[in-house]
């Protein structure tokens, strides 16, 4: 990234680093790059005039002029030289992130095994998978983990509904309906809920038949969930099962530690409870964590603590990341206090907001959901119609293949383009459009680049344009920013930064495409073709990290 070299030179001169920005709009009249020096001491600026700074940049051929406007330092660039310097640079220097070889443990998705994934939960899976792809692209040794909740009230209610041998008599697609019915019945009849809890107590006490039945239901659901997630290119390295934590050594270690520090007591109901005020928690809401019921069976909190202890130790000196819905913020604050008291690393939590329906958030408990499988099917059908209209001569099998890639791009990009903390109202028809801030629009731009390159391969390549036009310059400046955007996205664990960048790059490129011809009179302009090549390389890399394939045509 060329702007980084300018930043480094100025930082060496001033003794402090100030981030440069590309000027746009009205500020562009002062220069192409700007530095805001308002926070710097005036005496420092007095010693380093525009002339001294220009001298420090003298050996950079693309720096044409340096001058101040108040406390803004502006640098005018030589366009032709800057394009040539960009040509000599790499698309991305991954070693700047310092992550090569770093061990990373990333847990995400963990859909309760009582239903097929819905669009809201798929945001967790797509976000987690993209973070994994991003960190791997920077050289991290990352393992992705899926925590299978195969022990708890929800899975026990399914066992009540299906019976010990009934799981294979119901199709995975119907699991949600079964769960919604039994959950509604449990609300009207407390005995059903008590029956579910008694099954959990039996399994934890060593009843292998009950435990095996719970596990079988969970695994049946897990296979169906993974088949759907795989349609979006989402895979996992390791699966961690909650039932494997029952009576584990970590449970005893945690309870012994908390008891030695007098952090637990039995409440009026006979339950084992932690009072988190002893660990610095300062609010009444969330003050108490129940570890064991009065009958001695463990609560999910205790098992979660054991799992997090196990993850912290597996992460060793690397990073330990978890992707969670925003409704887990308080819960993770509670767990972090206990994990920290054990002297272990607390995970880096990436919280995401929800995908909204017109009547509110999606809830598996009430069944008011849009299933991901149905959503993908709808996206695929819309994509198929658009591709067929644009390419009426293509064979059906090829149209279907392109539609598959376009549908995946539409769903993934639409759930990634906003910051994780922003709520999304998903509009499928908008997401599948070939224009605007959509995945298919970026694919279309990449396909356009590939088409130009293919046509140019059969003609002479030579210098034709003498000047760098405004459209070419806009593409050049945006293209130089990919490394910064990618590294920022990785540092913040926010793929939306790359989404926004690729959209800006595509818009700049398509304006260039509309105003300049790369191939004229059986010859390809060298400078324009280079910009096509650079944009194509960036789009292929960026879309790959977002989990989006570039089809051969659209």
BELTACOR-V29274 format. One record per residue. N is the residue number from 1. RES is the residue in three letters. SS is DSSP state (hx for helix, st for strand, lp for the rest). Layout:
n,res,ss
N,RES,SS
N,RES,SS
This chain:
n,res,ss
1,UNK,lp
2,UNK,hx
3,UNK,hx
4,UNK,hx
5,UNK,hx
6,UNK,hx
7,UNK,hx
8,UNK,hx
9,UNK,hx
10,UNK,hx
11,UNK,hx
12,UNK,hx
13,UNK,hx
14,UNK,hx
15,UNK,lp
16,UNK,lp
17,UNK,lp
18,UNK,lp
19,UNK,lp
20,UNK,lp
21,UNK,st
22,UNK,st
23,UNK,lp
24,UNK,lp
25,UNK,hx
26,UNK,hx
27,UNK,hx
28,UNK,hx
29,UNK,hx
30,UNK,lp
31,UNK,lp
32,UNK,lp
33,UNK,st
34,UNK,st
35,UNK,st
36,UNK,st
37,UNK,lp
38,UNK,lp
39,UNK,lp
40,UNK,lp
41,UNK,lp
42,UNK,hx
43,UNK,hx
44,UNK,hx
45,UNK,hx
46,UNK,hx
47,UNK,hx
48,UNK,lp
49,UNK,lp
50,UNK,hx
51,UNK,hx
52,UNK,hx
53,UNK,hx
54,UNK,hx
55,UNK,hx
56,UNK,hx
57,UNK,lp
58,UNK,lp
59,UNK,lp
60,UNK,lp
61,UNK,lp
62,UNK,lp
63,UNK,st
64,UNK,st
65,UNK,st
66,UNK,st
67,UNK,st
68,UNK,st
69,UNK,st
70,UNK,lp
71,UNK,lp
72,UNK,st
73,UNK,st
74,UNK,st
75,UNK,st
76,UNK,st
77,UNK,st
78,UNK,lp
79,UNK,hx
80,UNK,hx
81,UNK,hx
82,UNK,hx
83,UNK,hx
84,UNK,hx
85,UNK,hx
86,UNK,hx
87,UNK,hx
88,UNK,hx
89,UNK,lp
90,UNK,lp
91,UNK,lp
92,UNK,lp
93,UNK,lp
94,UNK,hx
95,UNK,hx
96,UNK,hx
97,UNK,hx
98,UNK,lp
99,UNK,lp
100,UNK,lp
101,UNK,lp
102,UNK,lp
103,UNK,st
104,UNK,st
105,UNK,st
106,UNK,st
107,UNK,st
108,UNK,lp
109,UNK,lp
110,UNK,lp
111,UNK,lp
112,UNK,lp
113,UNK,lp
114,UNK,lp
115,UNK,lp
116,UNK,lp
117,UNK,lp
118,UNK,st
119,UNK,hx
120,UNK,hx
121,UNK,hx
122,UNK,hx
123,UNK,hx
124,UNK,hx
125,UNK,hx
126,UNK,hx
127,UNK,hx
128,UNK,hx
129,UNK,hx
130,UNK,hx
131,UNK,hx
132,UNK,hx
133,UNK,hx
134,UNK,hx
135,UNK,hx
136,UNK,hx
137,UNK,hx
138,UNK,lp
139,UNK,lp
140,UNK,lp
141,UNK,st
142,UNK,st
143,UNK,st
144,UNK,st
145,UNK,st
146,UNK,st
147,UNK,st
148,UNK,st
149,UNK,lp
150,UNK,lp
151,UNK,lp
152,UNK,lp
153,UNK,hx
154,UNK,hx
155,UNK,hx
156,UNK,hx
157,UNK,hx
158,UNK,hx
159,UNK,hx
160,UNK,hx
161,UNK,hx
162,UNK,hx
163,UNK,lp
164,UNK,lp
165,UNK,lp
166,UNK,lp
167,UNK,hx
168,UNK,hx
169,UNK,hx
170,UNK,lp
171,UNK,lp
172,UNK,hx
173,UNK,hx
174,UNK,hx
175,UNK,hx
176,UNK,hx
177,UNK,hx
178,UNK,hx
179,UNK,hx
180,UNK,hx
181,UNK,hx
182,UNK,hx
183,UNK,hx
184,UNK,hx
185,UNK,hx
186,UNK,hx
187,UNK,hx
188,UNK,hx
189,UNK,lp
190,UNK,hx
191,UNK,hx
192,UNK,hx
193,UNK,hx
194,UNK,hx
195,UNK,hx
196,UNK,hx
197,UNK,hx
198,UNK,hx
199,UNK,hx
200,UNK,hx
201,UNK,hx
202,UNK,hx
203,UNK,hx
204,UNK,hx
205,UNK,lp
206,UNK,lp
207,UNK,lp
208,UNK,hx
209,UNK,hx
210,UNK,hx
211,UNK,hx
212,UNK,hx
213,UNK,hx
214,UNK,hx
215,UNK,hx
216,UNK,hx
217,UNK,hx
218,UNK,hx
219,UNK,hx
220,UNK,hx
221,UNK,hx
222,UNK,hx
223,UNK,hx
224,UNK,hx
225,UNK,hx
226,UNK,hx
227,UNK,hx
228,UNK,hx
229,UNK,hx
230,UNK,hx
231,UNK,lp
232,UNK,lp
233,UNK,lp
234,UNK,lp
235,UNK,lp
236,UNK,lp
237,UNK,lp
238,UNK,st
239,UNK,st
240,UNK,st
241,UNK,st
242,UNK,hx
243,UNK,hx
244,UNK,hx
245,UNK,hx
246,UNK,lp
247,UNK,lp
248,UNK,lp
249,UNK,hx
250,UNK,hx
251,UNK,hx
252,UNK,hx
253,UNK,hx
254,UNK,hx
255,UNK,hx
256,UNK,hx
257,UNK,hx
258,UNK,hx
259,UNK,hx
260,UNK,hx
261,UNK,lp
262,UNK,lp
263,UNK,lp
264,UNK,st
265,UNK,st
266,UNK,st
267,UNK,lp
268,UNK,lp
269,UNK,lp
270,UNK,lp
271,UNK,lp
272,UNK,st
273,UNK,st
274,UNK,st
275,UNK,st
276,UNK,hx
277,UNK,hx
278,UNK,hx
279,UNK,hx
280,UNK,lp
281,UNK,lp
282,UNK,lp
283,UNK,lp
284,UNK,lp
285,UNK,lp
286,UNK,lp
287,UNK,lp
288,UNK,st
289,UNK,st
290,UNK,st
291,UNK,st
292,UNK,st
293,UNK,lp
294,UNK,lp
295,UNK,lp
296,UNK,lp
297,UNK,lp
298,UNK,st
299,UNK,lp
300,UNK,hx
301,UNK,hx
302,UNK,hx
303,UNK,hx
304,UNK,hx
305,UNK,hx
306,UNK,hx
307,UNK,hx
308,UNK,hx
309,UNK,hx
310,UNK,hx
311,UNK,hx
312,UNK,hx
313,UNK,hx
314,UNK,hx
315,UNK,hx
316,UNK,lp
317,UNK,lp
318,UNK,lp
319,UNK,st
320,UNK,st
321,UNK,st
322,UNK,st
323,UNK,st
324,UNK,st
325,UNK,st
326,UNK,hx
327,UNK,hx
328,UNK,hx
329,UNK,hx
330,UNK,hx
331,UNK,hx
332,UNK,hx
333,UNK,hx
334,UNK,hx
335,UNK,hx
336,UNK,hx
337,UNK,hx
338,UNK,hx
339,UNK,hx
340,UNK,hx
341,UNK,hx
342,UNK,lp
343,UNK,lp
344,UNK,lp
345,UNK,lp
346,UNK,lp
347,UNK,lp
348,UNK,st
349,UNK,st
350,UNK,st
351,UNK,st
352,UNK,st
353,UNK,lp
354,UNK,lp
355,UNK,st
356,UNK,st
357,UNK,st
358,UNK,lp
359,UNK,lp
360,UNK,st
361,UNK,lp
362,UNK,lp
363,UNK,st
364,UNK,lp
365,UNK,lp
366,UNK,lp
367,UNK,lp
368,UNK,st
369,UNK,lp
370,UNK,lp
371,UNK,st
372,UNK,hx
373,UNK,hx
374,UNK,hx
375,UNK,hx
376,UNK,hx
377,UNK,hx
378,UNK,hx
379,UNK,hx
380,UNK,hx
381,UNK,hx
382,UNK,hx
383,UNK,hx
384,UNK,hx
385,UNK,hx
386,UNK,hx
387,UNK,hx
388,UNK,hx
389,UNK,hx
390,UNK,hx
391,UNK,lp
392,UNK,lp
393,UNK,lp
394,UNK,lp
395,UNK,lp
396,UNK,hx
397,UNK,hx
398,UNK,hx
399,UNK,hx
400,UNK,hx
401,UNK,hx
402,UNK,hx
403,UNK,hx
404,UNK,hx
405,UNK,hx
406,UNK,hx
407,UNK,hx
408,UNK,hx
409,UNK,hx
410,UNK,hx
411,UNK,hx
412,UNK,hx
413,UNK,hx
414,UNK,hx
415,UNK,hx
416,UNK,hx
417,UNK,lp
418,UNK,lp
419,UNK,lp
420,UNK,lp
421,UNK,lp
422,UNK,lp
423,UNK,lp
424,UNK,st
425,UNK,st
426,UNK,lp
427,UNK,lp
428,UNK,hx
429,UNK,hx
430,UNK,hx
431,UNK,hx
432,UNK,lp
433,UNK,lp
434,UNK,lp
435,UNK,lp
436,UNK,lp
437,UNK,lp
438,UNK,lp
439,UNK,hx
440,UNK,hx
441,UNK,hx
442,UNK,hx
443,UNK,hx
444,UNK,hx
445,UNK,hx
446,UNK,hx
447,UNK,hx
448,UNK,hx
449,UNK,hx
450,UNK,hx
451,UNK,hx
452,UNK,hx
453,UNK,hx
454,UNK,hx
455,UNK,hx
456,UNK,hx
457,UNK,lp
458,UNK,lp
459,UNK,lp
460,UNK,st
461,UNK,st
462,UNK,st
463,UNK,lp
464,UNK,lp
465,UNK,lp
466,UNK,lp
467,UNK,lp
468,UNK,lp
469,UNK,lp
470,UNK,hx
471,UNK,hx
472,UNK,hx
473,UNK,hx
474,UNK,hx
475,UNK,hx
476,UNK,hx
477,UNK,hx
478,UNK,hx
479,UNK,hx
480,UNK,lp
481,UNK,lp
482,UNK,hx
483,UNK,hx
484,UNK,hx
485,UNK,hx
486,UNK,hx
487,UNK,hx
488,UNK,hx
489,UNK,hx
490,UNK,hx
491,UNK,hx
492,UNK,hx
493,UNK,lp
494,UNK,lp
495,UNK,lp
496,UNK,hx
497,UNK,hx
498,UNK,hx
499,UNK,hx
500,UNK,hx
501,UNK,hx
502,UNK,hx
503,UNK,hx
504,UNK,hx
505,UNK,hx
506,UNK,hx
507,UNK,hx
508,UNK,hx
509,UNK,hx
510,UNK,hx
511,UNK,hx
512,UNK,hx
513,UNK,hx
514,UNK,hx
515,UNK,hx
516,UNK,lp
517,UNK,lp
518,UNK,lp
519,UNK,st
520,UNK,st
521,UNK,lp
522,UNK,lp
523,UNK,st
524,UNK,st
525,UNK,st
526,UNK,hx
527,UNK,hx
528,UNK,hx
529,UNK,hx
530,UNK,hx
531,UNK,hx
532,UNK,hx
533,UNK,hx
534,UNK,hx
535,UNK,hx
536,UNK,hx
537,UNK,hx
538,UNK,hx
539,UNK,hx
540,UNK,hx
541,UNK,hx
542,UNK,hx
543,UNK,hx
544,UNK,hx
545,UNK,hx
546,UNK,lp
547,UNK,lp
548,UNK,lp
549,UNK,lp
550,UNK,lp
551,UNK,lp
552,UNK,lp
553,UNK,lp
554,UNK,lp
